[in-house]
Amino acid sequence: MSDEIRIGLEVAAASAAELGVRLDEAKSAGYEFVASPLTNAALRQATQTVSAPTFGLPENRAFALDQVVLDRVDWADSVVGRHAAWADLSDAQTRIAAEMVLQREATWAMHLGVPATILMLPTELSRVPNVARYVNNLLRSPSYTQLWIQAPMTTTIRDETEGVASCDEDASWECWNLLRTLCGHNARVLLALELTADLPDEGHLQRWFAEPLVALVFAKDIWLRNAKGFPVLGKCHQATVRRMLKRQPQVIVRAGTHPGAKLEHYQQYVRHLARTQPPPNACEAFAVGYQDYLQAPLQPLMDNLESATYQVFEQDPVKYAQYEKAVYHALLDRVPAGSDVVTTVMVVGAGRGPLVTRSLAAADKAQRAVRVYAVEKNPNAYVTLQRMKQTQWQDRVTVIWSDMREWDAPIKADILVSELLGSFGDNELSPECLDGAQRFLKPDGISIPSSYTAYVAPLSSSKLYTEVAAFGQEARFETPYVVLFNAVHELTAPQPTWSFHHPLRDADTGDLIGNAKNVFTLAQSATIHGIAGYFDTVLYKDVTLSIHPATFSEGMFSWFPIYFPFKTPIYAPAGSKIETHFWRLTDCKKTWYEWSSIVTTSDASPESADSSSNAGSRTRLVGATPIHNVGGVSSWIGL
């Protein structure tokens, strides 16, 4: 990772000549670029002597040569330009003229081909709308030059009367959230996050991870000096930086003032942090390229999977080991030791045969005799199953080419094994398939899996939202996606929606329709971009698999979480309640999900202010989403 990271040095060049010197120094010290003002004090001085709206600019709005710091196109790709911090868009007297200066700076940067410009985020909500209006206007024109909005992780509140300062963990994010909301969640509004001396707590820090981070800015006052005099970071800052660097942002360093520290020491230290990240485990290595990548869920009943898809799933080091363990314990419980009873095991949806191989291994380990049927509807996978029977399984396995829902089994099964689960548990129609296949299971037969439960939780992720929006079709917002979460903030612990159990017993209804309402309370304010879905399953007794964050089966990568997006993100203040509604619906041709969310707060009613009154709090509506995918209009799973 250290070779991929781009590190820039913050410089305060006041002229083109000084910028040239600073750029040479930075390159010699190992930096890839510098962050520098685009204009200088000469422009600011001119604005004080010329009335609005020209604001120091001639009629053609061109800069004078002595007003620009960057004036050479051959430097442009090594400079990230800073917009004039003194151009105040919130001042009614100078707003129009200030916007003219900022717009001209942006045009100049675009003309030179500067890769990005940085605009400071206001620290007061009242100042944000005018900045957002300028940003919206700027983004109307397509450009190679990116716009980075620099925001501090935390801000400092000073009490002048008490002479003390405190850390505000919310103000900066609230201003950022307002800005990107007023900009319509435009994917071109990118975040340059300033690492401040005071770090937020874990919940507030996680909130920043869901934002479109493009750069990490190291403030001067975060640097410490180690025993040898080199600049370093404290342990908490080190841990935060390591986590942020996994997002592969660019880095801007503001060098400290430690005696003896050289410019190269700062970038060397940042690269050291990147280079010494813990090595990826097997699951993380497999996941490279999949993080935040939207994938349509499989349609196993409608489509025949390709060999490459089977190959990916068969590499999972955890799932099949757990299945083997479940079959092993089921055999031990079902057949006494030393018995010559032959247990019938039916593997339905056998694919290319990994569960068949594992079932045979479990029987050998348990020293129980088995007869295995492998049932598969995919004609291509059926060819592979025949090859496996010929070369490995021999007469222990009977291979059947048929849809399990239509097959007439010659005998009843003792154990029914399947891997029909999806990222939401039932989203690949395991309930429909297994209820149909139950007719060839003995009354006291065992189903592996025996149950599975779906879970939901509100999710914040600007990245995922903009990925869906990039499709340019409203129907895409009514489609769930399988995603390996990375740039996300999982706002609360997931809650269960519904469960399915197999086999159905006499008292079970076998209802395939689900309806769930879940209520979550937010610890801090957030923008909700959709709902995260997970599942866990009981294969047999205490043998389980899970993608639930709290009980995740370590090392497993067969399933990623599922993401149900919102058409329009919804803001939820701290302490508010998020009410999610989910429906699982089906007809004779398809099964689909519908979902929505409601955000409410509670405040005291006028009557409750009277201590003699028993009146309680009043629920206030903050916002709500429409019900998505009504009637399965945009997404469904074919039966």
C-alpha positions in Angstrom: 0.0 0.0 0.0 2.9 2.4 0.8 3.9 2.5 -2.9 0.4 3.4 -4.0 -0.1 6.3 -1.5 0.3 9.8 -2.8 1.6 12.3 -0.2 1.6 16.0 -0.6 3.2 18.8 1.4 1.3 21.9 2.6 3.1 25.1 1.6 2.1 28.7 2.0 3.7 30.1 -1.1 3.0 33.8 -1.7 4.4 34.0 -5.3 5.2 31.9 -8.3 8.9 32.1 -7.6 8.4 30.9 -4.0 6.1 28.1 -5.2 8.8 26.9 -7.5 11.3 26.7 -4.7 8.8 24.9 -2.4 7.8 22.5 -5.1 11.5 21.5 -5.7 12.0 21.1 -1.9 9.0 18.9 -1.6 9.9 16.7 -4.6 13.5 16.3 -3.2 12.0 15.3 0.2 9.9 12.5 -1.4 6.5 14.2 -1.8 4.4 13.7 -5.0 2.7 17.1 -4.9 2.2 20.3 -2.8 -1.0 21.9 -1.6 -0.7 25.7 -2.2 -2.8 28.8 -2.5 -3.8 29.6 -6.0 -3.7 33.4 -5.4 -1.9 35.7 -2.9 -2.1 38.8 -0.8 -1.9 41.0 -3.9 -5.4 40.0 -4.9 -6.7 40.4 -1.4 -5.2 43.9 -1.2 -6.8 44.8 -4.5 -10.2 43.8 -3.3 -9.9 46.3 -0.5 -9.5 49.2 -2.8 -12.0 48.3 -5.5 -15.7 48.2 -4.9 -17.9 45.3 -5.7 -18.8 43.7 -8.0 -15.4 43.8 -9.7 -13.6 43.0 -6.4 -10.1 43.7 -7.7 -10.7 42.1 -11.1 -10.8 44.0 -14.4 -13.9 43.9 -16.6 -12.7 40.6 -18.2 -12.3 39.1 -14.7 -8.7 38.1 -15.4 -6.1 38.0 -12.8 -3.0 40.2 -12.9 0.2 38.2 -13.1 1.3 39.2 -9.7 -1.9 38.0 -8.1 -1.5 34.3 -9.0 0.8 31.8 -7.2 0.5 29.0 -9.7 1.3 30.4 -13.2 2.9 27.5 -15.0 1.1 24.6 -16.7 4.1 22.3 -16.3 3.7 22.6 -12.5 -0.1 21.9 -12.6 -0.1 18.2 -12.1 2.1 18.5 -9.0 -0.1 21.1 -7.3 -3.4 20.9 -5.4 -4.7 24.4 -5.3 -6.3 26.0 -2.2 -9.1 28.5 -2.7 -8.8 31.9 -1.0 -9.9 31.4 2.6 -10.6 35.1 2.9 -13.2 35.1 0.2 -16.3 35.1 2.5 -19.4 33.9 0.8 -21.5 34.4 4.0 -21.0 38.2 4.2 -23.9 39.9 2.5 -21.6 42.9 1.5 -19.0 40.8 -0.2 -20.7 37.6 -1.2 -21.1 38.3 -4.9 -17.6 39.6 -5.3 -16.2 36.7 -3.2 -18.0 34.2 -5.4 -16.5 35.9 -8.4 -12.9 35.4 -7.0 -13.5 31.7 -6.1 -15.1 31.1 -9.5 -12.2 32.7 -11.3 -9.7 30.6 -9.2 -11.6 27.5 -10.2 -11.6 28.5 -13.8 -7.8 29.2 -13.7 -7.2 25.8 -12.1 -9.2 24.0 -14.7 -7.4 25.9 -17.4 -4.0 24.7 -16.2 -5.3 21.2 -15.5 -4.8 21.2 -11.8 -6.0 17.8 -10.5 -7.9 19.2 -7.6 -8.8 22.4 -5.6 -9.6 22.6 -1.9 -12.4 24.7 -0.5 -12.7 25.1 3.3 -15.9 24.0 4.9 -17.7 26.6 7.0 -17.8 25.8 10.7 -21.3 27.3 11.2 -24.5 25.9 9.7 -25.7 29.4 8.8 -22.7 29.9 6.5 -23.2 26.7 4.6 -26.1 27.5 2.1 -24.1 30.2 0.2 -21.1 28.0 -0.1 -23.4 25.2 -1.3 -24.9 27.5 -3.9 -21.4 28.3 -5.2 -20.4 24.6 -5.3 -23.6 23.7 -7.1 -22.9 26.3 -9.7 -19.3 25.2 -10.1 -20.3 21.6 -10.6 -22.6 22.4 -13.5 -19.6 22.4 -15.8 -17.8 19.1 -16.4 -14.1 19.3 -15.5 -11.0 17.2 -15.0 -10.3 19.2 -11.8 -11.9 17.7 -8.7 -13.3 19.8 -5.8 -12.3 18.7 -2.3 -14.1 20.1 0.7 -11.8 20.2 3.7 -13.5 19.5 7.0 -12.0 19.0 10.4 -12.8 15.8 12.3 -13.7 17.8 15.4 -13.9 21.5 16.3 -13.0 23.4 19.4 -15.6 25.3 21.5 -14.1 28.0 23.7 -15.8 29.3 26.7 -14.3 32.8 27.1 -15.9 33.3 30.5 -14.6 30.1 32.0 -11.4 30.2 30.0 -11.8 26.5 28.9 -12.1 24.7 25.6 -14.1 21.6 24.7 -14.3 19.3 21.7 -17.4 19.3 19.5 -17.7 16.0 17.7 -20.8 17.0 15.7 -20.5 20.5 14.4 -18.1 19.8 11.5 -20.1 16.7 10.3 -23.4 18.6 10.5 -22.0 21.3 8.3 -20.6 18.8 5.9 -23.9 16.9 5.8 -25.8 20.0 5.1 -23.4 21.0 2.3 -23.7 17.7 0.5 -27.4 17.6 1.0 -27.8 21.0 -0.5 -25.7 19.8 -3.4 -28.0 16.9 -4.0 -25.6 14.3 -2.8 -23.5 15.0 -5.9 -20.8 12.3 -6.4 -18.3 15.1 -7.4 -18.4 16.7 -3.9 -15.4 14.9 -2.2 -14.1 15.1 1.3 -10.6 16.1 2.4 -10.8 15.1 6.1 -8.5 17.0 8.5 -7.0 14.8 11.3 -7.3 17.0 14.4 -5.6 16.8 17.7 -8.8 15.9 19.5 -10.2 12.7 18.0 -14.0 11.8 18.1 -15.2 8.7 19.9 -15.7 5.5 17.9 -19.3 6.2 17.0 -18.6 9.6 15.6 -15.4 8.4 13.9 -17.3 5.6 12.2 -19.6 8.3 10.7 -16.7 9.8 8.8 -15.8 6.4 7.3 -19.1 6.4 5.4 -18.2 9.7 3.6 -16.5 10.0 0.1 -13.0 10.4 1.5 -10.5 11.5 -1.1 -7.7 13.0 1.1 -6.5 13.0 4.6 -5.0 16.2 5.9 -2.5 16.0 8.8 -2.8 19.1 11.0 0.4 20.6 12.5 -0.6 20.1 16.1 -1.0 16.3 15.9 2.7 15.7 15.5 4.8 14.5 18.4 8.5 14.0 18.7 10.0 10.6 19.7 13.2 10.0 21.7 15.3 10.3 18.5 13.7 13.6 17.5 11.7 12.2 14.6 8.1 13.3 14.1 5.5 10.6 15.1 1.9 10.3 16.0 0.3 9.2 19.3 -1.1 5.6 19.4 -4.8 6.8 19.0 -3.8 8.8 15.9 -1.7 6.0 14.5 -4.7 3.6 14.8 -7.0 6.1 13.1 -4.6 6.8 10.3 -4.1 3.1 9.6 -7.8 2.6 9.3 -8.2 5.6 7.1 -5.3 4.5 4.8 -7.2 1.3 4.0 -9.5 3.6 2.0 -6.4 4.7 0.0 -6.9 8.5 0.2 -4.2 10.9 -0.8 -2.4 12.6 2.1 -1.6 16.2 2.7 1.0 16.8 5.4 1.4 20.0 7.4 4.8 19.7 8.8 5.3 20.5 12.5 8.0 22.8 14.0 10.1 20.2 15.8 13.8 21.1 15.9 15.9 18.8 13.8 12.9 17.3 11.9 13.3 17.3 8.1 10.6 17.5 5.6 11.2 14.0 4.4 10.7 12.6 7.9 7.0 13.3 7.8 6.2 11.5 4.5 8.5 8.6 5.5 6.6 8.2 8.7 3.2 8.1 6.9 4.5 5.6 4.4 5.8 3.5 7.4 2.3 3.5 8.8 0.9 2.3 5.5 3.7 -0.3 5.0 3.3 -1.9 8.4 -0.4 -2.6 8.1 -1.3 -6.1 9.3 -1.2 -8.6 6.4 -4.6 -9.5 5.0 -6.2 -12.8 6.1 -7.6 -15.3 3.6 -11.0 -13.6 3.6 -9.5 -10.1 3.1 -7.3 -11.4 0.3 -10.2 -12.9 -1.4 -12.2 -9.7 -1.0 -9.8 -7.5 -3.0 -11.8 -5.8 -5.7 -15.1 -6.6 -4.2 -15.3 -3.9 -1.5 -18.3 -1.6 -2.1 -18.9 -3.3 -5.4 -22.6 -3.7 -6.2 -23.6 -7.2 -7.3 -27.0 -8.4 -8.2 -28.2 -11.4 -6.0 -28.2 -14.8 -7.7 -31.3 -16.1 -9.4 -30.6 -19.8 -8.9 -34.0 -21.1 -9.9 -34.1 -19.0 -13.1 -30.4 -19.1 -14.1 -27.9 -21.9 -14.4 -24.7 -20.8 -12.6 -21.4 -20.8 -14.4 -18.5 -22.9 -13.4 -16.5 -19.9 -12.3 -19.3 -19.0 -9.8 -19.2 -22.5 -8.3 -15.4 -22.3 -8.2 -15.5 -19.1 -6.1 -17.9 -20.6 -3.6 -16.0 -23.9 -3.3 -12.9 -22.0 -2.1 -14.6 -21.0 1.2 -12.5 -22.6 4.0 -15.3 -22.3 6.6 -18.7 -23.1 5.1 -18.1 -26.6 3.9 -16.2 -27.5 7.1 -19.3 -26.5 9.1 -21.6 -28.5 6.8 -19.4 -31.6 7.2 -19.5 -31.1 11.0 -23.3 -30.8 10.9 -23.8 -34.0 8.8 -21.3 -35.8 11.1 -23.3 -34.9 14.3 -26.6 -35.7 12.6 -25.3 -39.2 11.7 -24.1 -39.8 15.2 -27.4 -38.8 16.6 -29.5 -40.8 14.1 -27.7 -44.1 14.0 -26.2 -46.0 17.0 -22.5 -46.9 16.8 -21.9 -50.4 15.3 -25.3 -50.4 13.5 -25.5 -51.6 9.9 -28.4 -49.3 9.1 -27.8 -47.3 5.8 -28.7 -43.7 6.2 -30.1 -42.0 3.1 -28.7 -38.5 2.5 -30.1 -36.3 -0.2 -28.1 -33.3 -1.3 -30.5 -31.0 -3.2 -29.0 -28.3 -5.3 -25.8 -30.2 -5.4 -23.9 -27.9 -7.8 -20.6 -29.4 -8.7 -20.7 -31.6 -5.6 -18.8 -30.1 -2.7 -21.6 -31.0 -0.2 -21.6 -34.5 -1.6 -17.9 -34.9 -0.9 -18.3 -33.4 2.6 -21.2 -35.7 3.4 -19.2 -38.8 2.4 -16.3 -37.5 4.5 -18.6 -37.0 7.5 -20.0 -40.6 7.1 -16.4 -42.0 7.0 -15.5 -40.0 10.1 -18.6 -41.1 11.9 -18.2 -44.7 10.7 -21.8 -44.8 9.5 -23.0 -46.3 6.2 -24.7 -43.8 3.8 -26.5 -43.8 0.5 -26.2 -40.3 -1.1 -28.4 -38.8 -3.8 -27.1 -35.7 -5.5 -30.0 -33.7 -7.2 -29.1 -30.8 -9.5 -31.2 -29.0 -12.2 -28.2 -27.3 -13.9 -27.4 -29.5 -17.0 -23.8 -28.2 -17.0 -23.1 -28.9 -13.4 -24.8 -32.4 -13.9 -21.9 -33.3 -16.3 -19.4 -32.5 -13.5 -21.4 -34.5 -11.0 -21.3 -37.5 -13.4 -17.5 -37.1 -13.6 -17.2 -36.9 -9.8 -19.2 -40.1 -9.5 -17.1 -41.9 -12.0 -13.7 -40.8 -10.6 -14.3 -40.4 -6.9 -17.7 -41.3 -5.4 -18.4 -44.5 -7.3 -21.5 -46.4 -6.3 -21.9 -44.5 -3.0 -23.7 -41.7 -4.9 -26.6 -41.6 -7.3 -26.6 -38.5 -9.5 -30.0 -37.0 -10.5 -30.7 -34.3 -13.1 -33.9 -32.7 -12.0 -35.5 -29.7 -10.2 -35.9 -30.7 -6.6 -39.4 -29.4 -6.6 -40.4 -31.8 -9.4 -38.3 -34.9 -8.6 -40.1 -38.1 -7.5 -37.7 -39.6 -5.0 -37.6 -43.4 -5.0 -37.2 -43.5 -1.2 -37.6 -41.1 1.7 -34.5 -39.3 3.0 -33.1 -39.4 6.5 -31.1 -36.3 6.1 -31.7 -33.5 3.5 -28.7 -31.2 2.9 -28.8 -28.0 0.9 -26.9 -24.7 0.4 -29.7 -22.5 -1.0 -29.1 -19.6 1.4 -28.6 -16.0 0.2 -27.2 -12.9 1.8 -30.6 -12.3 3.4 -31.1 -15.9 4.3 -34.2 -16.5 2.2 -33.5 -14.3 -0.8 -32.5 -17.2 -3.1 -35.8 -18.9 -2.3 -34.6 -21.5 0.1 -38.0 -21.6 1.9 -39.9 -22.3 -1.4 -37.4 -24.9 -2.5 -37.1 -26.8 0.8 -40.8 -26.7 1.5 -41.3 -28.3 -1.9 -38.5 -30.9 -1.3 -39.9 -31.9 2.1 -42.2 -34.4 0.6 -39.3 -36.8 0.2 -38.0 -36.4 3.7 -39.0 -38.9 6.4 -41.4 -37.6 9.1 -38.5 -37.7 11.6 -36.0 -36.6 9.0 -33.3 -33.9 9.5 -32.9 -30.8 7.4 -29.5 -29.2 7.2 -29.9 -26.2 7.5 -32.6 -26.5 10.1 -33.3 -22.7 10.4 -32.2 -19.3 9.3 -33.0 -15.7 10.3 -32.7 -12.4 8.4 -31.5 -9.2 10.2 -31.7 -5.5 9.2 -30.0 -2.3 10.4 -29.9 1.3 9.1 -26.9 2.1 7.0 -25.0 5.2 6.1 -22.8 5.2 3.0 -22.4 8.0 0.6 -20.2 5.6 -1.5 -23.0 3.0 -2.0 -25.6 5.6 -2.7 -23.6 7.3 -5.4 -22.8 3.9 -6.9 -26.5 3.2 -7.3 -27.2 6.7 -8.5 -24.6 6.4 -11.2 -26.8 3.9 -13.0 -29.2 6.7 -13.8 -32.3 4.6 -13.3 -34.8 4.9 -10.5 -35.5 1.2 -10.7 -31.9 0.7 -9.4 -32.9 2.2 -6.1 -35.6 -0.5 -5.8 -33.1 -3.3 -6.2 -31.1 -5.0 -3.4 -27.4 -5.5 -3.9 -24.9 -8.0 -2.5 -22.0 -5.8 -1.2 -18.8 -6.3 0.8 -19.2 -3.3 3.0 -16.2 -1.0 3.3 -17.0 2.8 3.2 -20.0 2.4 5.4 -21.3 3.3 8.8 -23.4 0.6 10.3 -25.5 2.8 12.6 -26.8 0.3 15.1 -26.7 -3.4 16.0 -28.9 -5.4 13.5 -32.3 -6.7 14.6 -34.1 -9.9 13.5 -36.9 -9.7 11.0 -38.2 -13.2 10.4 -37.0 -16.9 10.5 -37.7 -20.0 8.5 -37.5 -23.5 10.0 -37.1 -26.9 8.2 -38.6 -29.4 8.0 -42.1 -28.1 8.7 -43.8 -30.1 11.5 -47.5 -30.5 11.9 -47.9 -27.4 14.0 -46.0 -25.2 11.5 -47.9 -23.1 9.0 -45.3 -22.9 6.3 -46.1 -19.2 5.6 -43.7 -17.8 3.0 -44.8 -14.2 3.5 -42.9 -12.0 5.9 -43.7 -8.6 7.5 -41.3 -7.0 10.0 -41.2 -3.7 11.8 -38.0 -2.8 13.6 -37.2 0.3 15.7 -33.6 1.6 16.2 -32.4 4.5 18.3 -29.5 6.5 17.0 -26.7 7.6 19.4 -25.5 10.3 17.0 -27.0 12.1 14.0 -26.6 10.5 10.6 -27.7 10.4 7.0 -29.3 7.1 6.2 -28.7 5.8 2.7 -30.4 2.5 3.0 -30.7 -0.7 5.0 -28.1 -3.4 5.6 -29.3 -7.0 5.6 -27.6 -10.1 7.2 -28.5 -13.6 8.1 -27.4 -16.4 10.3 -28.3 -20.1 10.1 -28.4 -23.1 12.4 -27.2 -26.1 10.3 -27.7 -28.6 13.0 -28.0 -28.0 16.8 -25.0 -25.9 17.8 -23.4 -26.0 14.3 -23.9 -22.5 12.8 -22.9 -20.1 10.1 -23.4 -16.3 10.2 -22.7 -13.0 8.5 -24.2 -11.1 11.4 -21.5 -8.7 12.5 -21.6 -9.8 16.1 -21.5 -13.5 15.3 -19.7 -13.6 12.0 -18.1 -16.9 11.0 -14.5 -15.8 10.9 -12.8 -16.5 7.5 -16.0 -17.2 5.6 -16.5 -15.4 2.3 -19.4 -17.3 0.6 -21.8 -14.5 1.5 -21.5 -10.7 1.7 -24.2 -8.5 3.3 -27.1 -7.2 1.3 -27.9 -3.5 0.7 -31.4 -2.2 0.3 -31.0 1.4 -1.0 -33.2 4.5 -0.5 -34.2 6.6 -3.4 -33.5 9.7 -1.3 -31.2 9.7 1.8 -32.9 10.6 5.0 -31.5 12.6 7.9 -31.9 11.3 11.4 -30.8 13.5 14.4 -29.1 12.1 17.5 -31.6 10.4 19.8 -34.2 9.9 17.0 -35.9 6.6 16.3 -35.6 4.9 12.9 -38.5 2.6 12.2 -37.9 0.2 9.3 -40.6 -1.8 7.6 -39.9 -4.9 5.5 -42.2 -7.1 3.6 -41.5 -10.5 1.9 -44.2 -11.1 -0.7 -44.8 -13.8 -3.2 -47.2 -14.9 -6.0 -47.3 -17.9 -8.3 -44.4 -16.5 -10.4 -42.0 -14.6 -8.2 -41.0 -13.5 -4.7 -39.9 -9.9 -3.8 -39.2 -7.5 -1.0 -40.6 -4.1 -0.2 -39.0 -1.7 2.3 -39.4 1.7 3.8 -38.1 3.8 6.8 -39.6 6.4 9.1 -37.6 8.7 11.4 -39.2 10.2 14.4 -38.3 12.1 17.6 -40.0 12.5 20.9 -40.5 15.8 22.8 -42.5 16.8 25.8 -46.1 17.8 25.1 -47.3 21.1 26.8 -49.4 19.1 29.2 -46.4 17.0 30.3 -44.6 20.1 31.6 -47.1 20.2 34.4 -45.9 17.8 37.0 -49.5 17.0 38.0 -50.2 15.8 34.4 -49.7 12.2 33.3 -49.3 13.2 29.7 -46.3 11.7 28.0 -44.0 12.8 25.2 -45.3 13.5 21.7 -43.8 11.7 18.7 -42.7 14.1 15.9 -42.2 13.0 12.3 -38.7 13.9 11.0 -38.9 12.2 7.6 -39.9 9.1 5.7 -39.0 7.2 2.6 -41.5 5.9 0.1 -42.2 2.2 0.1 -39.7 0.8 -2.4 -40.4 -1.9 -5.0 -44.1 -2.1 -4.6 -45.5 -5.2 -6.3 -42.0 -6.3 -7.2 -42.0 -3.7 -10.0 -38.2 -3.3 -10.2 -36.7 -6.4 -8.6 -37.9 -9.9 -7.8 -36.7 -13.5 -7.6 -38.3 -15.8 -10.2 -39.9 -19.0 -9.0 
